[in-house]
């Protein structure tokens, strides 16, 4: 019986190759999406859960000294002893930091751009990063270095790395280190990212503190501990004894905490995981609906077969088994094809969505169980619908050579297009906002290269480098600076009366600072060596309601205001423009170079040559403000990628559903169309007859999707202080895209129907 059913299934599939292909394509697309999304969501959700003590590890935060309600992950180094010596609830503390501008030399080859962390010996007793070679115990002793497996292979090739020496080079020191251990790459995700670890005592002058993790003696609530620390009036902190509060967040939250902005800490907005789950569910819904629709409509051409089976006495149980076999054949075939495509797609997915999925992760028990549930759910849904639909059919009607009216749920069809149109509206809105971010005026020149001095002691040499670079023909301007408006800017805290304070951004530079950045001086004059004072922006003037500000004191200081500049963006468009103070100084840690209209590929080697003339022993590094700005929108770029990608996929799947229904309607109304043609109906009349019902439902879906898309995008855009307006053309363009795709899909059936001979349509066997 099984062999007979299998032969019958394959014969029917081969006889209807086009529709079989559409069914398989619909399922394959859905399974590929589900395979990748489920793997990704499980991978992200389980971040840092591979540590055996993860339920007892808590990251320590303090209130932000520069903001009323913010928190920062930076904890001063003196808190280690305070916590471990005064609170028995805390078993151990691990503090980490970053070793900037460091390189490693192995056999006269220098390796740069390494992510090297400073840590203490408790790092491996708190965390469980796997060690492939060497020993965890003592691995982080002073004078030792722990390398990751990937970096060890780059530094030493295939040879044994443990026990070998490397030179760790920083701007002010060269230290010999012994490779004590190799950390293996884990298939699990961690919010901490590093290439090497060294003990912070090796660089005591550069170690002041950093992110800290407390290992509790139990996994009980930390609220009592927070209250206990807050009650201690002499608790240490950045603002002095008793002035800072401390908070303990579970390690599992660290990856989803926006305050973790260090470059060695990966973060993910938890909202995007929720979006991922929703998208996965919607894609599965659309694909399942298409499969059910196509599968049941497929029986229209086989109604005589079903009528004969029922006449010969097939039981509901037998019908159930046959439906399972047929649906199972589709599902298993589609799933196997989807696995092949998934393996090919994972590298592309990792590149687009900045993920680290490996093909092996599909074998993870949790991932495999979720995918199995998806398959079982799809199969159960299809078989239930199929059997119930077929069993209600009467054998006599099944064997008549008449077309039955298509009565499949119009609600589900409309809902498909509501999803697709909503995602299309969201996609166009997000594309517009990202284009706005890339091109909108910032209030300053964004075409800037930043060079940082290799060491603070060389700050007086930068004016010489400025002069050399300024002589290059393709350089528009150069200034000594203390930072740039996008990254690395300095925030200061000025105390006011009645225990109030404010936190302006502080910039500074030489006489060319304003011109190089192209800031707009709207009042007063520029400060200089002989003209003391500060520039402020319009926001500071408004905040303190300063009329005729020139000559007045900068609030909280004794400095005089000598000029006012137009407001400019600081940080990103997500943040309101803060009060800004600009100082004058001739020496600074950075150079800002205006390269507007210049080919960077030609200019950078010329700048590097000038750099090497003054700093031959230090590697050349630079920042580009445009790139620094776009780093601020990393999560938004991820959101953009996922919405646009799945908007396209949902529209493809919805088109499959539209194709299925148009085919069914064409088949069921073939005699009616033949009679209409005989009576003189034109091609246009036939097209209208076939498309009218679909057009109504697509129009209804569009009307419903407009407010949904508007609401979702309005909520998303509130994250930006500067944003686009949701103009009507966004919705019009979304409608035009859907209409175009729908017309192309429907035309595949309507054109075929209009060309068919009416005699063939109304004839009977």
C-alpha positions as CSV (number, residue, x, y, z in Angstrom):
1,X,0.0,0.0,0.0
2,X,2.8,2.4,0.9
3,X,4.5,1.6,-2.4
4,X,1.3,2.1,-4.3
5,X,0.6,5.5,-2.6
6,X,4.1,6.7,-3.2
7,X,3.9,5.8,-7.0
8,X,0.6,7.6,-7.2
9,X,2.0,10.7,-5.4
10,X,5.0,10.9,-7.7
11,X,2.9,10.4,-10.8
12,X,0.5,13.3,-9.8
13,X,3.5,15.5,-8.9
14,X,5.1,14.9,-12.3
15,X,1.8,15.5,-14.2
16,X,1.5,18.9,-12.6
17,X,5.1,20.1,-12.6
18,X,4.4,23.8,-12.6
19,X,2.2,23.7,-9.5
20,X,4.4,21.2,-7.8
21,X,7.4,23.5,-8.3
22,X,5.4,26.5,-6.8
23,X,4.4,24.4,-3.8
24,X,8.0,23.3,-3.3
25,X,9.4,26.8,-3.8
26,X,7.0,28.3,-1.3
27,X,8.0,25.7,1.3
28,X,11.7,25.9,0.6
29,X,11.8,29.7,0.9
30,X,9.9,29.5,4.2
31,X,12.1,26.7,5.6
32,X,15.3,28.5,4.7
33,X,14.0,31.6,6.5
34,X,12.9,29.5,9.5
35,X,16.2,27.5,9.6
36,X,18.3,30.7,9.6
37,X,16.0,32.8,11.8
38,X,15.5,30.1,14.4
39,X,19.3,29.3,14.6
40,X,20.0,33.1,14.8
41,X,17.4,33.8,17.5
42,X,18.5,30.8,19.6
43,X,22.1,31.8,19.2
44,X,21.4,35.4,20.3
45,X,19.1,34.5,23.1
46,X,21.6,32.1,24.6
47,X,24.4,34.7,24.6
48,X,26.8,34.1,27.6
49,X,24.7,31.2,28.9
50,X,27.6,28.8,28.3
51,X,29.3,30.0,31.5
52,X,28.6,27.5,34.2
53,X,28.1,30.2,36.9
54,X,26.1,32.5,34.6
55,X,23.2,32.6,37.0
56,X,25.5,34.0,39.7
57,X,27.4,36.5,37.6
58,X,26.2,40.1,37.6
59,X,27.6,43.1,35.7
60,X,28.1,46.2,37.9
61,X,26.8,49.6,36.7
62,X,26.9,53.0,38.4
63,X,24.7,56.0,37.9
64,X,26.0,58.3,35.2
65,X,27.8,61.3,36.7
66,X,27.0,63.3,33.5
67,X,23.3,62.5,33.4
68,X,20.4,62.4,35.8
69,X,19.0,59.0,34.9
70,X,21.7,57.2,32.8
71,X,24.0,54.4,33.9
72,X,27.6,53.6,32.9
73,X,29.5,50.3,32.9
74,X,32.8,51.9,33.8
75,X,33.8,51.1,37.4
76,X,37.0,52.5,38.9
77,X,39.6,49.9,39.9
78,X,39.4,50.7,43.6
79,X,35.9,49.2,43.8
80,X,37.4,45.7,43.5
81,X,38.8,45.7,47.0
82,X,35.8,47.6,48.4
83,X,33.3,45.0,47.2
84,X,35.3,41.8,48.0
85,X,36.4,43.0,51.4
86,X,33.1,44.4,52.7
87,X,30.4,42.3,51.3
88,X,30.4,38.5,51.9
89,X,27.6,38.1,49.3
90,X,30.2,38.7,46.6
91,X,32.6,35.8,46.1
92,X,34.8,37.4,43.5
93,X,35.0,40.3,41.1
94,X,36.6,40.4,37.6
95,X,37.4,43.8,36.0
96,X,38.5,44.3,32.4
97,X,39.8,47.1,30.3
98,X,41.1,47.8,26.8
99,X,44.8,48.2,25.8
100,X,44.6,50.8,23.1
101,X,47.1,51.2,20.2
102,X,48.9,48.0,21.0
103,X,50.5,45.6,18.5
104,X,52.3,42.2,18.8
105,X,55.7,41.4,17.3
106,X,56.6,37.8,16.4
107,X,59.9,37.1,14.7
108,X,60.2,40.7,13.5
109,X,56.7,40.7,12.1
110,X,54.3,43.3,13.6
111,X,50.6,42.5,13.9
112,X,48.4,45.5,14.4
113,X,44.7,46.3,15.0
114,X,44.4,43.7,17.8
115,X,41.7,43.7,20.4
116,X,43.7,43.2,23.6
117,X,42.0,43.3,26.9
118,X,43.5,44.0,30.3
119,X,42.1,41.6,32.9
120,X,42.9,40.1,36.3
121,X,43.5,36.5,37.4
122,X,39.9,36.1,38.5
123,X,38.8,36.3,34.8
124,X,38.9,32.6,34.2
125,X,37.5,31.7,37.6
126,X,34.4,33.9,36.9
127,X,34.0,33.1,33.2
128,X,34.2,29.8,31.3
129,X,35.8,30.7,28.0
130,X,37.1,27.4,26.8
131,X,40.9,26.8,26.8
132,X,42.3,24.6,24.0
133,X,46.0,24.6,25.0
134,X,47.8,25.6,28.2
135,X,46.3,26.0,31.6
136,X,43.6,28.3,32.9
137,X,45.3,28.4,36.3
138,X,48.0,31.1,36.2
139,X,47.3,31.8,32.6
140,X,46.8,35.5,33.3
141,X,49.7,35.9,35.7
142,X,51.8,39.0,35.2
143,X,54.1,38.5,32.2
144,X,51.8,36.1,30.4
145,X,49.5,36.5,27.5
146,X,46.5,34.4,26.4
147,X,45.7,34.3,22.7
148,X,42.6,33.2,20.9
149,X,42.9,30.2,18.6
150,X,42.3,32.4,15.5
151,X,45.0,34.9,16.4
152,X,47.5,32.2,17.5
153,X,47.1,30.7,14.0
154,X,47.8,34.1,12.4
155,X,50.8,34.8,14.6
156,X,52.5,31.3,14.7
157,X,50.9,29.4,11.8
158,X,50.8,25.7,12.4
159,X,53.5,25.6,15.1
160,X,52.9,25.3,18.8
161,X,52.2,28.7,20.4
162,X,52.1,27.9,24.1
163,X,55.4,28.7,25.8
164,X,56.7,31.0,23.0
165,X,57.5,34.7,23.5
166,X,56.0,37.7,21.8
167,X,56.7,41.4,22.1
168,X,53.7,43.5,23.2
169,X,54.2,47.0,21.8
170,X,52.4,50.1,23.1
171,X,53.1,53.7,22.4
172,X,55.3,54.0,25.6
173,X,56.6,50.4,26.2
174,X,57.8,47.2,24.7
175,X,57.2,44.1,27.0
176,X,58.2,40.5,26.5
177,X,55.2,38.2,27.1
178,X,55.0,34.4,27.3
179,X,52.0,32.7,25.6
180,X,50.5,30.8,28.5
181,X,47.2,29.5,26.9
182,X,45.1,29.4,23.8
183,X,41.4,30.2,24.1
184,X,39.2,28.1,21.8
185,X,36.6,29.5,19.6
186,X,33.2,28.7,21.0
187,X,30.0,27.9,19.0
188,X,28.1,29.9,21.6
189,X,27.9,33.7,21.6
190,X,29.4,36.1,24.1
191,X,29.1,39.8,24.6
192,X,32.8,40.0,25.3
193,X,35.1,40.0,22.2
194,X,38.9,39.8,22.4
195,X,42.0,38.6,20.5
196,X,44.3,38.5,23.5
197,X,44.3,38.9,27.3
198,X,47.0,40.2,29.6
199,X,47.2,41.0,33.3
200,X,46.4,44.7,34.0
201,X,49.4,44.9,36.4
202,X,51.7,44.9,33.3
203,X,50.2,48.3,32.4
204,X,49.5,49.8,35.8
205,X,49.8,53.3,34.5
206,X,47.1,52.7,31.9
207,X,44.8,50.8,34.1
208,X,42.2,52.8,36.0
209,X,39.2,50.6,35.8
210,X,36.5,49.3,33.4
211,X,33.5,47.0,33.1
212,X,33.3,44.8,36.2
213,X,31.5,41.5,36.9
214,X,30.6,40.3,40.4
215,X,30.4,36.6,41.2
216,X,27.8,36.1,43.9
217,X,27.9,33.4,46.5
218,X,24.3,32.5,45.5
219,X,21.9,33.5,42.8
220,X,19.4,35.3,45.1
221,X,18.1,38.7,44.3
222,X,20.7,41.6,44.3
223,X,18.2,44.2,45.4
224,X,19.1,43.8,49.1
225,X,22.8,44.1,48.2
226,X,22.2,47.3,46.2
227,X,20.3,48.8,49.2
228,X,23.1,47.7,51.6
229,X,25.8,49.4,49.4
230,X,23.6,52.5,49.0
231,X,23.3,52.8,52.8
232,X,27.1,53.0,53.2
233,X,27.8,56.7,53.3
234,X,31.6,56.2,52.6
235,X,31.2,54.0,49.5
236,X,33.8,55.1,47.0
237,X,32.9,56.5,43.6
238,X,33.9,58.8,40.7
239,X,32.3,61.8,42.4
240,X,33.6,61.1,45.9
241,X,32.5,59.1,48.9
242,X,28.8,58.3,49.1
243,X,27.8,60.0,45.9
244,X,27.6,57.1,43.4
245,X,25.0,54.3,43.4
246,X,25.7,50.8,42.1
247,X,23.5,48.4,40.3
248,X,23.9,44.7,39.5
249,X,22.5,43.3,36.3
250,X,22.4,39.6,35.4
251,X,25.1,38.5,32.9
252,X,22.4,37.4,30.6
253,X,21.3,41.0,30.2
254,X,24.8,42.4,29.3
255,X,24.4,41.6,25.6
256,X,21.1,43.4,25.5
257,X,22.2,46.5,27.5
258,X,22.7,49.7,25.4
259,X,25.1,51.2,28.0
260,X,27.8,48.6,27.0
261,X,29.3,50.8,24.3
262,X,33.0,49.7,24.6
263,X,34.4,48.5,21.3
264,X,35.2,45.1,22.8
265,X,31.6,44.6,24.0
266,X,29.0,43.3,21.5
267,X,25.4,44.4,22.1
268,X,22.0,43.7,20.4
269,X,18.8,45.6,20.9
270,X,16.3,43.1,22.3
271,X,13.6,44.7,20.2
272,X,15.2,43.2,17.1
273,X,15.0,39.7,18.5
274,X,11.2,40.3,19.1
275,X,11.0,41.5,15.5
276,X,12.9,38.3,14.4
277,X,10.4,36.1,16.2
278,X,7.4,38.0,14.7
279,X,8.9,37.8,11.2
280,X,9.6,34.1,11.5
281,X,6.0,33.5,12.6
282,X,4.6,35.6,9.7
283,X,6.8,34.0,7.1
284,X,5.8,30.5,8.4
285,X,2.1,31.6,8.3
286,X,2.2,32.9,4.8
287,X,4.1,29.8,3.5
288,X,1.7,27.5,5.4
289,X,-1.3,29.2,3.9
290,X,0.2,29.0,0.4
291,X,0.9,25.3,0.9
292,X,-2.6,24.5,2.2
293,X,-4.2,26.6,-0.6
294,X,-2.1,25.0,-3.4
295,X,-2.4,21.6,-1.9
296,X,-6.2,21.7,-1.7
297,X,-6.7,23.4,-5.0
298,X,-4.4,20.7,-6.5
299,X,-7.3,18.2,-5.7
300,X,-9.6,20.0,-8.1
301,X,-8.0,18.2,-11.0
302,X,-8.1,15.0,-9.1
303,X,-11.7,15.1,-7.8
304,X,-12.6,12.0,-9.9
305,X,-9.8,10.1,-8.2
306,X,-11.1,11.0,-4.8
307,X,-14.7,10.2,-5.8
308,X,-13.6,6.7,-6.9
309,X,-11.7,6.2,-3.7
310,X,-14.7,7.1,-1.6
311,X,-17.0,5.0,-3.7
312,X,-14.7,2.0,-3.2
313,X,-14.9,2.5,0.5
314,X,-11.8,4.4,1.6
315,X,-12.0,5.2,5.3
316,X,-11.3,8.5,6.9
317,X,-8.2,6.8,8.5
318,X,-7.0,5.7,5.1
319,X,-7.6,9.2,3.7
320,X,-5.7,10.5,6.6
321,X,-2.7,8.3,6.0
322,X,-2.7,9.1,2.3
323,X,-2.8,12.8,3.0
324,X,0.1,12.4,5.5
325,X,2.1,10.6,2.9
326,X,1.5,13.2,0.2
327,X,2.0,16.2,2.5
328,X,5.0,14.5,4.1
329,X,6.6,14.0,0.6
330,X,6.3,17.8,-0.1
331,X,7.5,18.8,3.4
332,X,10.5,16.4,3.6
333,X,11.6,17.2,0.0
334,X,11.3,20.9,0.7
335,X,13.1,20.7,4.0
336,X,16.0,18.7,2.5
337,X,16.4,21.3,-0.3
338,X,16.2,24.1,2.3
339,X,19.0,22.6,4.3
340,X,21.3,22.8,1.3
341,X,20.3,26.4,0.5
342,X,20.6,27.3,4.3
343,X,24.2,26.1,4.4
344,X,25.0,28.2,1.3
345,X,23.1,31.2,2.7
346,X,24.6,31.3,6.2
347,X,27.9,33.1,5.2
348,X,25.8,35.8,3.4
349,X,23.5,36.1,6.4
350,X,26.5,36.5,8.7
351,X,27.9,39.2,6.5
352,X,24.6,41.2,6.1
353,X,23.4,40.9,9.7
354,X,26.8,40.8,11.5
355,X,26.2,37.4,13.0
356,X,28.6,34.6,13.8
357,X,26.4,31.6,12.9
358,X,28.2,28.4,12.0
359,X,26.6,25.5,10.0
360,X,27.2,23.2,13.0
361,X,24.8,25.3,15.0
362,X,21.9,23.8,13.1
363,X,22.8,20.6,15.0
364,X,22.2,22.3,18.3
365,X,19.6,20.4,20.2
366,X,17.5,23.5,20.9
367,X,17.7,24.7,17.3
368,X,16.9,21.2,16.0
369,X,13.9,20.9,18.3
370,X,12.5,24.2,17.3
371,X,12.9,23.4,13.6
372,X,11.2,20.0,14.2
373,X,8.3,21.7,15.9
374,X,7.9,24.0,12.8
375,X,7.8,21.0,10.5
376,X,5.3,19.1,12.7
377,X,3.1,22.2,13.0
378,X,3.1,22.7,9.2
379,X,2.4,19.0,8.5
380,X,-0.4,18.9,11.1
381,X,-2.0,22.0,9.8
382,X,-1.9,20.8,6.2
383,X,-3.2,17.3,6.9
384,X,-6.0,18.6,9.1
385,X,-7.3,21.0,6.5
386,X,-6.8,18.5,3.7
387,X,-8.6,15.6,5.3
388,X,-11.5,17.7,6.6
389,X,-12.0,19.3,3.2
390,X,-11.8,16.1,1.2
391,X,-14.0,14.1,3.6
392,X,-16.9,16.6,3.3
393,X,-17.0,16.1,-0.5
394,X,-19.7,13.8,-1.8
395,X,-18.5,11.0,-4.1
396,X,-21.2,11.9,-6.7
397,X,-20.1,15.5,-6.9
398,X,-16.5,14.5,-7.0
399,X,-17.0,12.4,-10.1
400,X,-19.0,15.0,-12.0
401,X,-17.1,16.8,-14.7
402,X,-18.0,20.2,-13.2
403,X,-15.9,22.9,-11.8
404,X,-16.5,23.6,-8.2
405,X,-16.6,27.1,-6.9
406,X,-13.4,28.3,-5.1
407,X,-14.4,29.2,-1.5
408,X,-11.1,29.3,0.2
409,X,-10.7,31.9,3.0
410,X,-10.5,35.4,1.6
411,X,-9.5,36.6,5.1
412,X,-6.2,34.6,5.0
413,X,-5.5,35.9,1.5
414,X,-6.1,39.5,2.6
415,X,-4.0,39.0,5.7
416,X,-1.1,37.9,3.6
417,X,-1.1,41.1,1.7
418,X,-1.6,43.2,4.8
419,X,1.7,41.8,6.1
420,X,3.5,42.3,2.8
421,X,2.2,45.8,2.2
422,X,3.0,46.8,5.9
423,X,6.5,45.5,5.5
424,X,6.9,47.4,2.2
425,X,5.8,50.6,3.8
426,X,8.3,50.0,6.6
427,X,11.1,49.2,4.2
428,X,10.6,52.4,2.1
429,X,10.4,54.5,5.3
430,X,13.6,53.0,6.7
431,X,15.4,53.4,3.4
432,X,14.4,57.1,3.4
433,X,15.6,57.6,7.0
434,X,18.9,55.9,6.3
435,X,19.4,58.1,3.2
436,X,18.6,61.1,5.3
437,X,21.2,60.1,7.9
438,X,23.9,59.7,5.1
439,X,23.1,63.0,3.4
440,X,21.4,65.4,5.8
441,X,23.5,68.4,6.9
442,X,25.2,68.0,10.3
443,X,26.2,71.6,10.9
444,X,29.8,70.7,10.3
445,X,32.0,69.2,7.6
446,X,31.7,65.4,7.7
447,X,34.5,64.9,5.2
448,X,37.2,64.7,7.9
449,X,40.1,62.4,8.7
450,X,41.3,62.2,12.3
451,X,44.8,61.3,13.3
452,X,45.6,60.7,17.0
453,X,49.0,61.2,18.6
454,X,50.7,57.9,19.4
455,X,51.3,59.2,22.9
456,X,50.2,62.3,24.9
457,X,53.9,63.3,25.2
458,X,54.0,64.0,21.5
459,X,51.1,66.5,21.5
460,X,53.6,69.4,20.9
461,X,54.8,67.6,17.8
462,X,51.4,67.6,16.1
463,X,51.6,71.3,15.0
464,X,54.7,70.2,12.9
465,X,52.7,67.3,11.4
466,X,49.9,69.7,10.7
467,X,52.2,72.0,8.8
468,X,53.5,69.1,6.7
469,X,50.1,67.7,5.9
470,X,48.7,71.1,5.2
471,X,51.2,71.5,2.3
472,X,49.8,68.5,0.5
473,X,47.9,69.7,-2.6
474,X,44.7,67.7,-2.0
475,X,44.2,68.8,1.6
476,X,41.7,71.6,2.1
477,X,42.5,72.4,5.8
478,X,44.1,71.0,9.0
479,X,43.6,71.8,12.6
480,X,44.9,70.6,16.0
481,X,42.0,69.3,18.0
482,X,40.9,67.6,21.1
483,X,38.4,65.3,19.3
484,X,35.6,65.4,16.8
485,X,31.8,65.9,17.2
486,X,31.0,62.3,16.4
487,X,33.2,60.1,18.5
488,X,35.7,60.6,21.3
489,X,34.2,63.9,22.4
490,X,34.6,65.1,25.9
491,X,31.8,65.7,28.3
492,X,32.4,67.9,31.4
493,X,30.3,68.5,34.5
494,X,29.9,72.0,35.8
495,X,28.3,72.7,39.1
496,X,25.6,75.4,39.4
497,X,23.8,76.9,42.4
498,X,21.4,74.9,44.5
499,X,23.3,71.7,43.8
500,X,22.3,71.8,40.2
501,X,24.7,71.0,37.4
502,X,24.9,70.7,33.6
503,X,27.0,68.6,31.3
504,X,28.1,70.4,28.1
505,X,30.3,68.9,25.4
506,X,33.8,70.4,25.4
507,X,35.7,70.8,22.1
508,X,38.9,72.7,21.3
509,X,41.5,73.4,18.8
510,X,43.8,76.0,17.2
511,X,42.9,78.9,15.0
512,X,41.9,76.7,12.1
513,X,39.4,74.6,14.1
514,X,36.3,76.5,13.1
515,X,37.2,76.7,9.4
516,X,38.3,73.1,9.0
517,X,35.1,71.8,10.5
518,X,33.1,74.5,8.7
519,X,31.3,75.6,11.8
520,X,29.1,78.7,11.3
521,X,30.2,81.7,13.6
522,X,27.0,83.7,14.0
523,X,28.1,86.2,16.6
524,X,31.3,87.5,18.2
525,X,34.8,86.5,17.3
526,X,37.1,83.5,17.5
527,X,39.3,83.0,20.6
528,X,43.1,83.0,20.2
529,X,46.3,83.1,22.1
530,X,45.8,86.8,22.7
531,X,42.0,86.8,22.8
532,X,41.0,84.6,25.7
533,X,37.5,83.2,26.0
534,X,35.2,80.5,24.8
535,X,32.9,79.8,22.0
536,X,29.4,78.4,22.8
537,X,26.6,77.1,20.7
538,X,23.0,78.3,20.4
539,X,21.7,75.5,22.6
540,X,23.7,76.7,25.6
541,X,22.5,80.3,25.0
542,X,18.9,79.0,24.9
543,X,19.3,76.7,27.9
544,X,20.4,79.6,30.2
545,X,18.4,82.3,28.4
546,X,21.4,84.5,27.8
547,X,20.6,87.7,26.1
548,X,23.6,89.6,24.6
549,X,25.9,86.7,25.6
550,X,29.2,88.2,24.3
551,X,31.3,89.1,27.3
552,X,29.3,87.1,29.8
553,X,30.6,84.2,31.8
554,X,30.1,80.6,30.6
555,X,27.7,79.1,33.3
556,X,29.6,77.3,36.0
557,X,33.0,78.7,35.0
558,X,35.0,82.0,35.1
559,X,35.6,81.9,31.3
560,X,34.1,84.6,29.1
561,X,31.9,84.0,26.0
562,X,33.6,85.6,23.0
563,X,31.5,84.1,20.2
564,X,28.5,81.9,19.4
565,X,28.4,79.2,16.7
566,X,25.4,77.7,15.1
567,X,24.2,74.4,16.6
568,X,25.7,71.3,15.1
569,X,25.1,67.5,15.6
570,X,27.1,65.9,18.4
571,X,27.1,62.1,18.5
572,X,24.2,61.2,16.1
573,X,20.8,62.1,15.0
574,X,19.4,60.0,17.8
575,X,20.4,62.6,20.3
576,X,19.3,66.1,20.9
577,X,22.0,68.7,20.3
578,X,23.6,69.4,23.7
579,X,25.2,72.6,25.0
580,X,28.7,73.0,23.6
581,X,31.8,74.9,24.7
582,X,34.7,75.3,22.3
583,X,38.2,76.3,23.7
584,X,41.3,77.5,22.0
585,X,44.7,75.7,22.4
586,X,47.6,75.1,20.1
587,X,48.6,71.7,21.4
588,X,46.2,68.7,21.3
589,X,46.0,65.0,20.9
590,X,44.5,64.9,17.4
591,X,44.6,66.4,13.9
592,X,41.5,66.9,11.9
593,X,42.1,67.0,8.1
594,X,39.5,68.3,5.6
595,X,39.6,66.0,2.5
596,X,36.4,67.3,0.9
597,X,36.2,66.4,-2.8
598,X,39.5,64.4,-2.6
599,X,40.2,60.8,-3.5
600,X,40.9,59.1,-0.2
601,X,42.8,56.3,-1.9
602,X,45.3,58.8,-3.2
603,X,45.5,61.1,-0.2
604,X,46.0,58.5,2.7
605,X,49.4,57.2,1.4
606,X,50.6,60.8,1.2
607,X,49.4,61.5,4.8
608,X,51.0,58.2,6.0
609,X,54.4,59.3,4.5
610,X,54.3,62.6,6.5
611,X,53.3,60.6,9.6
612,X,56.3,58.2,9.2
613,X,58.7,61.2,9.0
614,X,57.8,62.2,12.5
615,X,56.7,58.9,14.1
616,X,58.7,56.1,12.3
617,X,58.3,53.7,15.2
618,X,54.5,53.9,15.4
619,X,52.0,52.4,13.0
620,X,49.7,54.7,11.1
621,X,46.0,54.7,12.0
622,X,43.2,57.1,11.3
623,X,39.4,57.6,11.6
624,X,37.0,58.9,9.0
625,X,34.2,60.9,10.5
626,X,31.7,59.6,8.0
627,X,32.4,56.0,9.0
628,X,32.4,56.9,12.7
629,X,28.9,58.4,12.2
630,X,27.5,55.3,10.5
631,X,28.8,53.2,13.4
632,X,26.3,55.0,15.6
633,X,23.5,53.4,13.4
634,X,24.8,49.8,13.5
635,X,21.5,48.5,15.1
636,X,19.4,50.6,12.7
637,X,21.3,49.1,9.7
638,X,20.6,45.7,11.1
639,X,16.9,46.6,11.4
640,X,17.0,48.0,7.9
641,X,18.5,44.8,6.5
642,X,16.0,42.4,8.2
643,X,12.9,44.4,7.3
644,X,13.8,45.0,3.7
645,X,14.9,41.3,3.3
646,X,11.8,39.9,4.7
647,X,9.5,42.4,3.0
648,X,10.8,41.0,-0.3
649,X,10.4,37.4,0.9
650,X,6.9,38.0,2.2
651,X,5.9,39.6,-1.1
652,X,7.3,36.6,-3.0
653,X,5.3,34.2,-0.8
654,X,2.2,36.3,-1.1
655,X,2.6,36.2,-4.9
656,X,2.7,32.4,-4.7
657,X,-0.7,32.6,-2.9
658,X,-2.1,35.0,-5.4
659,X,-1.0,32.7,-8.2
660,X,-2.7,29.7,-6.5
661,X,-6.0,31.5,-6.1
662,X,-5.9,33.0,-9.7
663,X,-5.3,29.5,-11.0
664,X,-8.1,28.0,-9.0
665,X,-10.5,30.7,-10.1
666,X,-9.5,30.3,-13.7
667,X,-10.0,26.5,-13.5
668,X,-13.4,26.8,-11.7
669,X,-14.8,29.4,-14.0
670,X,-13.5,28.0,-17.3
671,X,-17.0,27.1,-18.6
672,X,-18.4,30.5,-17.6
673,X,-15.6,32.3,-19.4
674,X,-16.2,30.1,-22.5
675,X,-19.9,31.0,-22.6
676,X,-19.0,34.7,-22.1
677,X,-16.6,34.6,-25.0
678,X,-19.2,32.9,-27.2
679,X,-21.7,35.6,-26.3
680,X,-19.2,38.3,-27.3
681,X,-17.2,39.1,-24.2
682,X,-13.9,40.9,-24.9
683,X,-10.5,40.2,-23.6
684,X,-10.8,43.1,-21.2
685,X,-14.1,41.7,-19.9
686,X,-12.5,38.4,-19.1
687,X,-9.5,40.0,-17.4
688,X,-11.9,42.1,-15.2
689,X,-13.9,39.0,-14.4
690,X,-10.8,37.2,-13.2
691,X,-9.1,40.0,-11.4
692,X,-12.0,41.9,-9.8
693,X,-12.2,39.7,-6.6
694,X,-8.5,39.9,-6.1
695,X,-8.3,43.6,-6.7
696,X,-10.9,44.2,-4.0
697,X,-9.0,42.2,-1.5
698,X,-5.6,43.8,-2.3
699,X,-7.2,47.2,-2.1
700,X,-8.7,46.3,1.3
701,X,-5.3,45.0,2.5
702,X,-3.7,48.3,1.4
703,X,-6.3,50.4,3.3
704,X,-5.7,48.3,6.5
705,X,-1.9,48.3,6.0
706,X,-1.6,52.1,5.7
707,X,-2.4,52.9,9.4
708,X,-0.4,49.9,10.6
709,X,2.7,50.9,8.6
710,X,2.3,54.5,9.7
711,X,2.1,53.6,13.4
712,X,5.0,51.2,13.3
713,X,7.3,53.7,11.5
714,X,6.2,56.6,13.7
715,X,7.2,54.6,16.7
716,X,10.6,53.7,15.2
717,X,11.3,57.2,14.1
718,X,10.8,58.6,17.6
719,X,14.3,57.1,18.3
720,X,15.8,59.9,16.2
721,X,15.9,63.5,17.2
722,X,16.3,64.4,13.5
723,X,14.1,62.4,11.2
724,X,12.1,62.4,8.0
725,X,8.4,63.1,7.8
726,X,6.2,60.2,6.8
727,X,5.0,61.8,3.6
728,X,2.1,60.4,1.5
729,X,4.3,59.4,-1.4
730,X,5.8,56.6,0.8
731,X,2.4,55.0,0.9
732,X,1.7,55.7,-2.7
733,X,5.0,54.1,-3.8
734,X,4.2,51.0,-1.6
735,X,0.8,50.7,-3.3
736,X,2.3,51.0,-6.7
737,X,4.9,48.2,-5.9
738,X,2.2,45.9,-4.7
739,X,0.0,46.6,-7.7
740,X,2.8,46.0,-10.1
741,X,3.7,42.6,-8.5
742,X,0.0,41.6,-8.4
743,X,-0.6,42.5,-12.0
744,X,2.5,40.5,-13.1
745,X,1.3,37.5,-11.0
746,X,-2.3,37.6,-12.2
747,X,-1.3,38.1,-15.9
748,X,0.3,34.6,-15.9
749,X,-3.2,33.1,-15.6
750,X,-5.4,35.7,-17.2
751,X,-3.5,35.9,-20.4
752,X,-3.6,32.1,-20.7
753,X,-7.3,32.2,-20.0
754,X,-8.1,34.8,-22.6
755,X,-6.3,32.9,-25.3
756,X,-8.0,29.6,-24.7
757,X,-10.5,28.4,-27.3
758,X,-14.1,28.8,-25.9
759,X,-15.2,25.5,-27.4
760,X,-12.6,23.7,-25.3
761,X,-13.8,25.5,-22.2
762,X,-17.5,24.6,-22.5
763,X,-17.0,21.1,-23.9
764,X,-17.5,18.0,-21.7
765,X,-16.0,14.6,-21.9
